[in-house]
Amino acid sequence: MKKYLLKFERFFNFFEKYNINFTIFGDTATYMWGVRKKIRYIDLIIDFEDKNLERFIKLMQNMGMKIKGNIKYKFLYEYLKNKESFQEEFLIFYHRRIFPWRIKLHLKENIKDYKIVEKKLGETKVYVISLEDLINLKKRKINLKTLQDLHFMKNVLSNTLEKVP
């Protein structure tokens, strides 16, 4: 686990430096809430406001990330500004040599629709979808893996609520 957290911290440190409004989502959020599992994607939702979008695109370019599919960086801003026309659920960014995960940017999710919790990875602030919202999200797409995650997260949530005065 510590190995993942060190790499997560370094990765999200760039988001802090570029001042990107983001939330950790999906299976990555499940991991951040204590379900230990192998992470293949860093699931993110971002604020699609103009300046934030520009900063996110600049960071991906500066990191040397490639975009899966036919999208070039010079067209990415316009593509992401037209959220209503998305047929895809997410966009994948990757770098085979220097980065162990792919970044899965969820296109149909709105950052304002979720409660967000601030957490710390070392000295880096990260923002994670709330445990309640994550459980509700997981309930929408039930499979065996999700049921196992839900069971564990409900235990985490009940233990947390018991400690609240």
Secondary structure as UniProt FT lines:
FT   HELIX           2..17
FT   TURN            18..19
FT   STRAND          22..24
FT   HELIX           26..32
FT   TURN            33..34
FT   STRAND          41..46
FT   HELIX           50..62
FT   TURN            63..64
FT   STRAND          66..67
FT   HELIX           73..81
FT   HELIX           83..85
FT   STRAND          90..94
FT   TURN            96..98
FT   STRAND          102..106
FT   HELIX           111..113
FT   STRAND          116..121
FT   TURN            122..123
FT   STRAND          124..129
FT   HELIX           131..140
FT   HELIX           144..163
//
